[in-house]
């Protein structure tokens, strides 16, 4: 594919201003922005909860223990008996965090800057005995850089977003935690931009969990790249547009690069997930939950299901007849079927017995997917039974701007996920620390070990 030369673009075309964003972040005093601090605490807690629940699966737990056998260190995540050095700790935690597909996202970035930033900040913070303030600040750095990069660096068709521009979020968090100065932070992100990975969507279609290594690789590499710059490695500082061209279509977008200017906090625009599935499925799942609330027990009478939703949701989540968790997490039809039958879409939706449930499979096969080119982040569900047709439209779900999480909903989700591996008392202690400990307190991951 021929790649445009970004140096030939008009001087009036907006660029990818990493340096300007870093200069703004350098002046950030988190204690002066209580709403940002609160969101960072929520994001940290939600990610730690997703990490803990992820270790309930064999692959992330085995990965952690294998790496601990030859890369030991001082980082012990809740719910797993594997003490790791920061880079492998960040990798295994990032893998575990996305195992249920229940971690955060930012709609305008079309991806998950927090997934890439939080495990890096937390791993380095735990190893170095950092304060909670330092960890939260590094998370904000990673989120603000990553969110902007995601909006600007749109990936081309056939790729998966994890592990691409999110590497810049990981590097920003690592550089801040390691105490690099502003020039070194820019060098570290330029070094990362010189080698941004492309990540194929193919494993999702094939039902393979290799997708869960994408962000994990970015998280571990970020620490190595930041340390390389601290050791004296240097990179050209004008490579960000070229990296964006390589990830995208090879041409400068009309109107220039969509780089959010300094001063606007993207972390305040991000969402947490009420359902354990790709965000694109949430609107369909919510509509199906509404149907279940009215028609519980009538799923066996359903004869036809028509789901109409926005094009991006169908493009990424059109997988049918899923047989393994990662396929089901990317399946609009499965999310709809499970929510119609059970009125929920939690981590239990991906147990083998549930995936193979004939009642779920029957409903999934009935779903007709339709695309509404005009729709943005919404879904309309029509369900026909022998009693007639009912329809539900959802254009907002918990976590969207008009339905934000609050402390209560953040706590409830965290407690549910943490107690898959921890006892209730230890889970509540970790929740209290992350949400309410003074900023100057030493950051604590809570209890380690295999849990229950």
C-alpha positions in Angstrom: 0.0 0.0 0.0 1.5 3.4 -1.0 2.0 5.6 2.0 1.5 9.4 1.8 4.4 11.6 2.9 3.2 13.6 5.9 5.9 16.1 5.3 4.1 17.1 2.0 0.9 17.9 3.8 -0.3 21.5 4.0 1.1 23.4 6.9 -2.5 24.2 7.8 -3.3 20.6 8.4 -3.5 19.9 12.2 -0.8 17.5 13.4 -0.5 14.9 16.1 0.6 17.1 18.9 2.1 14.7 21.5 4.6 17.4 22.7 1.8 19.9 23.4 -0.2 17.4 25.3 2.8 16.4 27.3 3.6 20.0 28.2 0.0 20.4 29.4 0.2 17.2 31.5 3.5 18.3 33.0 1.6 21.2 34.6 -1.2 18.9 35.9 -1.9 18.9 39.6 -4.3 16.1 40.2 -5.5 17.5 43.5 -6.8 20.6 41.7 -9.1 18.4 39.5 -11.3 16.3 41.9 -13.5 15.0 39.1 -10.5 13.7 37.1 -9.0 12.2 40.3 -12.3 10.4 41.0 -12.5 9.0 37.4 -8.9 7.8 37.7 -9.7 6.0 41.0 -12.7 4.4 39.3 -10.7 3.3 36.4 -8.0 1.9 38.6 -10.4 -0.1 40.7 -12.5 -1.3 37.8 -9.3 -2.6 36.0 -8.0 -4.2 39.1 -11.3 -6.0 39.5 -11.2 -7.2 35.9 -7.6 -8.4 36.4 -8.6 -10.4 39.4 -11.6 -12.0 37.7 -9.4 -12.8 34.7 -7.1 -14.9 36.9 -10.1 -17.3 37.4 -9.3 -18.6 33.9 -6.5 -21.1 33.3 -4.6 -19.3 30.6 -3.9 -15.9 32.5 -3.2 -17.7 35.7 -0.8 -20.2 34.0 0.9 -17.4 32.1 1.5 -15.5 35.3 3.0 -18.5 37.1 5.2 -19.4 34.2 6.7 -15.9 33.9 7.2 -15.7 37.7 9.4 -18.8 37.5 12.0 -17.0 35.6 11.1 -13.3 35.9 10.3 -12.9 39.6 9.8 -9.6 41.4 7.8 -7.7 43.9 4.5 -7.3 42.1 1.7 -9.6 43.4 -1.7 -9.1 41.8 -4.8 -9.8 43.9 -6.0 -13.4 43.3 -2.8 -15.0 41.9 0.2 -16.5 43.7 2.8 -15.3 41.2 5.2 -12.5 42.3 6.6 -10.8 39.1 8.9 -8.1 37.9 7.1 -5.0 36.6 7.2 -5.7 32.8 5.9 -9.3 33.0 3.5 -8.2 35.8 2.1 -5.6 33.5 1.7 -8.1 30.6 -0.1 -10.8 32.6 -2.4 -8.2 34.3 -3.3 -6.6 30.9 -4.1 -10.1 29.5 -6.3 -10.9 32.6 -8.0 -7.5 32.5 -9.4 -8.1 29.0 -10.2 -11.8 29.4 -13.9 -11.2 30.1 -14.1 -8.2 27.8 -15.5 -6.2 30.8 -12.9 -3.4 31.0 -13.3 0.2 30.0 -13.2 2.2 26.8 -13.4 5.6 25.1 -15.9 5.8 22.2 -14.1 8.6 20.4 -10.9 6.6 20.5 -12.6 3.4 19.4 -10.5 1.6 21.9 -9.3 1.2 25.5 -6.6 3.7 26.6 -7.1 2.6 30.3 -6.5 -1.0 29.6 -3.1 -0.1 28.2 -2.2 2.5 30.9 -3.5 1.1 34.2 -1.6 -2.2 34.5 1.7 -0.4 33.7 1.1 2.3 36.3 0.0 -0.2 38.9 2.8 -2.6 38.4 5.5 0.0 38.5 3.8 1.7 41.4 3.6 -1.5 43.5 7.3 -2.4 42.7 8.6 1.1 43.5 6.5 1.8 46.6 4.9 4.8 44.9 2.1 6.9 46.4 -1.5 6.5 45.2 -1.2 10.0 43.8 1.7 9.0 41.6 -0.1 6.0 40.2 -3.3 7.9 39.5 -1.3 10.7 37.8 0.5 8.1 35.6 -2.9 6.6 34.7 -4.2 10.1 33.7 -1.1 10.7 31.6 -1.5 7.3 29.8 -5.2 7.9 29.3 -4.9 11.4 27.9 -2.1 10.5 25.4 -3.8 7.2 24.5 -7.3 8.6 24.0 -6.0 11.3 21.7 -3.9 8.8 19.8 -6.9 6.5 19.3 -9.0 9.3 17.8 -6.2 10.3 15.5 -4.7 6.9 14.5 -7.7 5.1 13.1 -6.7 1.6 12.2 -7.5 0.1 8.8 -10.0 -2.7 8.1 -8.9 -6.1 9.2 -7.0 -4.9 12.3 -7.9 -5.1 15.9 -7.3 -1.9 17.9 -5.5 -3.4 21.0 -1.8 -3.1 21.0 -1.6 -0.5 18.3 -1.9 3.2 19.3 -2.5 2.0 22.9 1.2 1.4 23.2 1.6 5.2 23.5 -0.8 5.1 26.5 1.4 2.4 28.1 4.6 4.3 27.4 3.2 7.6 28.8 2.2 5.8 32.0 5.6 4.1 32.2 7.6 7.2 31.5 5.7 9.1 34.2 6.1 6.4 36.8 9.8 6.1 36.1 10.3 9.9 36.5 11.4 10.7 33.0 11.5 14.4 32.2 9.3 16.0 29.5 11.9 15.5 26.8 12.5 11.9 27.7 8.8 11.2 27.7 8.5 12.6 24.2 11.5 10.5 23.1 9.9 7.4 24.7 6.7 7.9 22.8 8.5 8.6 19.5 10.5 5.4 20.0 7.3 3.5 20.4 5.7 5.2 17.4 8.7 4.0 15.3 7.6 0.4 16.0 3.8 0.5 16.5 2.4 -3.0 16.0 -0.5 -3.9 13.8 -2.8 -6.4 15.4 -5.0 -8.7 13.3 -8.7 -9.2 14.0 -8.2 -12.8 12.7 -8.0 -14.5 16.2 -11.4 -13.1 17.2 -13.0 -14.6 14.0 -11.2 -17.9 14.7 -12.1 -18.0 18.4 -8.5 -17.9 19.6 -7.3 -16.0 22.6 -4.2 -14.7 21.0 -6.1 -11.4 20.8 -5.6 -11.0 24.6 -1.8 -10.8 24.1 -2.0 -7.6 22.0 -2.4 -5.1 24.8 -0.3 -7.3 27.1 2.6 -7.0 24.7 2.2 -3.2 24.5 2.2 -2.9 28.3 5.4 -4.9 28.8 7.2 -3.3 25.9 6.3 0.2 27.3 8.5 -0.3 30.3 11.4 -1.6 28.3 11.1 1.4 25.8 10.9 4.0 28.6 13.9 2.5 30.3 15.8 2.5 27.0 15.2 6.2 26.6 16.3 6.7 30.2 19.5 4.9 29.3 20.2 7.3 26.3 18.3 5.8 23.3 17.0 8.5 21.0 14.4 8.7 18.2 13.2 11.2 15.6 10.4 13.3 17.2 8.3 13.8 14.0 7.2 10.3 13.4 3.7 10.3 14.9 1.9 11.2 11.6 3.9 8.6 9.7 2.9 6.0 12.3 -0.7 7.0 11.9 -0.5 6.6 8.1 1.0 3.1 8.5 -1.9 2.0 10.9 -4.6 3.6 8.8 -5.4 4.0 5.1 -2.1 5.6 4.1 -3.6 9.1 3.5 -4.0 12.2 5.6 -7.6 12.4 6.8 -9.7 15.2 5.4 -9.3 18.2 7.6 -6.2 16.8 9.2 -5.5 14.6 12.2 -8.2 14.6 14.9 -5.9 15.4 17.9 -7.8 16.7 20.9 -6.2 19.9 22.1 -4.6 20.2 25.6 -7.0 21.2 28.4 -9.8 18.7 27.6 -9.8 15.7 29.9 -10.8 12.6 27.9 -10.8 10.5 31.0 -14.0 12.3 31.9 -15.6 11.0 28.7 -14.6 7.4 29.0 -17.0 4.6 30.0 -16.9 1.6 32.3 -18.9 -1.4 31.2 -22.0 -2.8 32.9 -21.8 -6.0 30.7 -19.0 -8.4 30.1 -18.8 -8.0 26.3 -17.6 -5.6 23.6 -19.2 -2.2 24.0 -20.8 -2.4 20.6 -23.0 -5.2 21.9 -24.2 -3.3 25.0 -27.1 -1.5 23.3 -28.5 -4.7 22.0 -27.9 -6.5 25.3 -29.7 -3.6 27.2 -32.7 -3.8 24.8 -32.8 -7.6 25.3 -32.6 -7.1 29.1 -35.6 -4.7 28.9 -37.5 -7.3 27.0 -36.7 -10.0 29.6 -37.9 -7.7 32.4 -41.3 -7.6 30.8 -41.5 -11.1 29.3 -39.4 -13.2 31.7 -40.1 -16.9 31.1 -41.4 -16.4 27.6 -38.1 -16.9 25.6 -39.3 -20.3 24.5 -42.2 -18.6 22.7 -39.9 -16.4 20.6 -40.3 -17.0 16.8 -38.4 -14.2 15.3 -35.8 -11.6 16.4 -34.7 -8.5 14.4 -31.8 -6.4 15.7 -31.1 -3.1 14.0 -28.0 -1.3 15.1 -25.2 1.0 13.9 -22.8 -0.1 11.2 -19.6 -0.3 13.3 -21.3 -2.7 15.7 -22.3 -5.0 12.9 -18.8 -4.8 11.3 -17.0 -5.8 14.4 -19.5 -7.9 16.2 -21.3 -9.8 13.5 -20.0 -13.2 14.6 -22.6 -15.9 14.5 -23.0 -19.3 16.4 -20.0 -18.6 18.7 -18.5 -21.7 20.4 -15.8 -20.1 22.6 -15.8 -17.0 24.9 -14.0 -14.6 22.7 -16.3 -15.2 19.8 -19.3 -14.8 22.1 -17.9 -11.5 23.5 -17.8 -10.1 19.9 -21.3 -11.4 18.9 -24.3 -9.2 18.8 -26.5 -12.2 18.2 -25.2 -14.0 21.2 -25.4 -11.0 23.5 -29.0 -10.6 22.4 -29.9 -14.2 22.9 -28.3 -14.6 26.3 -29.9 -11.3 27.6 -33.3 -12.3 26.3 -33.1 -15.6 28.1 -31.4 -14.6 31.4 -31.9 -10.8 31.6 -28.1 -10.3 32.1 -24.8 -10.5 30.4 -22.1 -11.2 33.0 -19.0 -13.3 33.1 -21.1 -16.5 33.6 -22.4 -16.0 30.0 -19.2 -17.6 28.7 -19.1 -20.8 30.7 -19.0 -23.8 28.4 -22.4 -25.0 29.7 -24.0 -21.7 28.8 -22.4 -21.4 25.4 -23.7 -24.8 24.6 -27.1 -24.3 26.0 -29.7 -25.3 23.3 -32.1 -22.6 24.5 -29.4 -19.9 24.0 -28.3 -21.4 20.7 -31.9 -21.4 19.4 -32.4 -17.7 20.1 -29.0 -16.8 18.7 -29.9 -18.5 15.4 -33.1 -16.5 15.2 -31.4 -13.1 15.4 -31.5 -11.2 12.1 -28.9 -8.4 12.0 -29.7 -5.2 10.2 -27.6 -2.1 9.8 -29.0 1.4 10.2 -26.4 3.7 8.6 -27.9 6.7 10.4 -27.6 5.2 13.8 -24.8 6.0 16.2 -24.4 3.8 19.4 -27.9 2.6 19.5 -30.0 -0.5 18.9 -33.6 -1.4 18.2 -34.8 -4.9 19.1 -38.0 -6.4 17.7 -39.1 -9.7 19.2 -42.0 -11.7 17.8 -43.8 -14.4 19.8 -47.1 -16.1 19.3 -48.6 -13.2 21.2 -47.3 -10.5 18.8 -44.3 -8.2 18.3 -42.7 -6.0 20.9 -39.9 -3.6 20.3 -37.3 -1.8 22.5 -34.9 0.9 21.4 -31.8 1.8 23.4 -29.5 4.7 22.6 -27.8 5.0 26.0 -26.5 2.5 28.5 -24.8 2.7 31.9 -21.4 4.3 31.4 -22.5 6.7 28.7 -22.3 10.5 29.3 -26.0 10.7 30.3 -25.9 7.6 32.4 -22.5 7.8 34.2 -21.4 5.3 36.8 -21.3 6.5 40.4 -19.4 5.3 43.4 -22.2 2.8 44.2 -22.2 1.2 40.8 -18.4 1.1 40.6 -18.3 -0.5 44.0 -20.9 -3.1 43.1 -19.2 -4.2 39.9 -15.8 -4.3 41.6 -17.1 -6.4 44.5 -18.7 -8.9 42.0 -15.4 -9.3 40.0 -13.0 -9.2 43.0 -14.9 -11.9 44.9 -14.3 -14.4 42.1 -10.9 -14.8 43.7 -10.8 -12.9 47.0 -12.9 -13.2 50.1 -15.4 -10.4 50.7 -13.3 -8.7 53.5 -10.2 -8.5 51.4 -12.2 -7.2 48.4 -13.8 -4.5 50.4 -10.4 -3.4 51.8 -9.0 -3.0 48.3 -12.1 -1.1 47.2 -11.8 1.3 50.1 -8.1 1.9 49.6 -8.5 2.7 45.9 -11.6 4.9 46.2 -10.9 6.7 49.5 -7.3 6.5 50.7 -5.5 9.9 50.8 -3.5 10.7 47.7 -0.3 10.6 49.7 -0.9 7.1 50.9 1.4 4.3 49.6 -0.3 2.5 46.8 -1.3 -1.0 47.8 -2.5 -3.9 45.6 -4.2 -5.5 48.6 -3.8 -9.2 49.2 -2.0 -11.6 46.8 -2.1 -15.3 46.6 -4.5 -17.8 44.9 -7.5 -16.5 46.8 -10.3 -19.0 46.9 
